[in-house]
Amino acid sequence: MTLDYLLFDTSEGSDGTGLFEAMAAVAPAHAAAVEAEIAQVLAWAEAQFPGGRAPVEDGGDWDAELQVTDEADGGIARRVYTLSIGGSEAFCAAFAGRFGDALA
């Protein structure tokens, strides 16, 4: 799956955990496409690590947070999506292998 809207920045913790963060600011006409990409990423994570969604510090394999805001810059409406996905070393390796083309 190619991601057209989400481009993830990455960071690593000293304990092998990692964080992937993407932001997409789009016109309302493109909101459904961004939401579909987010749903695909989250569905992949759940399929690869079923039942593993929980904070890593609590023993989970991965967790995610999604923030959505509406903004108007110069009268132009934009919907801004911020997706953060953190995970264990195994999750991060699998994520990078699957979504490597979408990593900054």
Secondary structure as GFF3:
##gff-version 3
##sequence-region A 1 104
A	DSSP	beta_strand	8	12	.	.	.	ID=ss1
A	DSSP	beta_strand	18	26	.	.	.	ID=ss2
A	DSSP	three_ten_helix	28	30	.	.	.	ID=ss3
A	DSSP	alpha_helix	31	48	.	.	.	ID=ss4
A	DSSP	three_ten_helix	56	58	.	.	.	ID=ss5
A	DSSP	beta_strand	62	73	.	.	.	ID=ss6
A	DSSP	beta_strand	76	87	.	.	.	ID=ss7
A	DSSP	alpha_helix	89	99	.	.	.	ID=ss8
A	DSSP	three_ten_helix	100	102	.	.	.	ID=ss9
###
